[in-house]
């Protein structure tokens, strides 16, 4: 399984919620610049940030990754 496009998945999922990058980042204690780099595939995702992102989508990290894998198989 490739995770190269995980950032694009995050961006798409966030936009479906109708939440701006800055609001999502602020609400989930993530630096907006970091989230921007992740969504634009310029930076990988550290586990602690992945947990915050998953939590922002009301999911555990396991649920979030499982959903991503199902949609990208």
N, C-alpha and C positions, 0 to 999 in steps of 0.2 A: 504494500500500500504506500503510495506516494502522498506526502503531506505538503508538497511544494505550494499548492494553491489554498492552503488553509486560511491565509490572510484574506484572500478574495471571498472565501466562504463567510468569514466573520463580517466583512464589509456588507455582503449581500444580506445576511441575516439581520444585521443592525439596521440597514436601510428598510427592510421589511417591517421592522418595528416602528419606523418613522422617527428614529432618534438620531440626532446629529452626532458626529464623531466626538466633538467636545463634550457634549452632555453625557454620552455613554462613558467616556473616559473619566470625567469628573465624578459621576455617580458610582463608579467602580474602582476609584482610587488608582487610576492608570494615567501616566503622563500622556497627554494628547499626542505629542510628537512620537512617542513610542508606538501608540496605537496606529497612527498614520503610517509609520514605516512598516508595521506588520501588515496592514491592509493593502499596502502598495508593494508588497513582496520585496522590500528592501532590508528587512530584518527578520530573523527567526524569532520564535516565541519561547521565552523561558517558562518553566513550569509554574512559577508563582503568578506570572501574568496570565497564563492560560487558565488557571483556577479563577482568577478575577473575571476574565472574559466569560467563562462558562457560567459563573455566578450571576453575571449581568444578564444572561439569558435564562436565568432561573433553572439552571441545570448543574449537576455535578460535572466534574471534568470528564468522568467516564461516560456519562450520558451524552455530553457534547461531542466527544470523539466518536462514539458509536454512531450518532446521527450523521456526522460528517462522513464517516466511512460508508454508511449505507447509501448516501447520496452521491458518492464518488466511486462507486464500484461499477 
